[in-house]
Amino acid sequence: MKAVIFDLDNTLFDHTASATYAIRTWIPELGGTPSEELVAQWFVIEDRHYERWLAGELTHQGQRRARLRDFLPVLGHPVPPTDAELDQLFTGYLRHYRGSWTAFPDARPALEVARGNGWRIGVLTNGSTTQQNAKLAAIGLAELVDVVSTSESLGVSKPAPEAYLRTCEALGTEPADTLMIGDNLELDVVAARAVGLAARHLDRPAGITLLQLL
């Protein structure tokens, strides 16, 4: 093996914990009371509109506005009539989200093991270039990563074959010499193997850690 490609959200970066903290601390600012049901609904809405962004149906900012248009009525909060007001409201959530960004405890040790093996290190993520790079910097991993490929920068998202192949090309390695690791079985394992990469599933609920997969 000559390189390893990691997924970012819920692989190196704990998106679920950060988003949960953010929604729970933001809801009271909107006059609501946090609950498990509201948090679960937020993630359902987030997934729905994020997929629309990846499909090219919405801009990145547009999917944020769509999330608010769906979520605010659930909360019993009026929906602002203009995009500018929606954008301003969303900054409240972002403030809490960005303030709670954190890496999983095994993330840096795993990247250090990969670096110690002499491997090139990539990140392949379905996300916006600015935000995903900001996450890597904030959680202290940016200096260990050689290549960051985002769906925005590539113009395609996982599971498109080009996403994996272009990332290998950027790393200067052949797919057969490259390992992909991520939490999503379909996007990070099945699709990566289909184009010739080795791939391993990070199943955190089953107790699997990054270090066990290297």
Protein Blocks (a to p, Z undefined) as FASTA:
>chain_A
ZZdcddfehplpcfklmmmmmmmmmmmmnopacdfklmmmmmmmmmmmmmmmmnopacfk
lmmmmmmmmmmmmnopacdfbfklmmmmmmmmmmmmmmmgccdfklmmmmmmmmmnopac
dddddddfklmmmmmmmnopmmmpfbdcdfklnopacfbfklmmmmmmmnopafklpccd
dfblklmmmmmmmnopacddddfknopafklmZZ
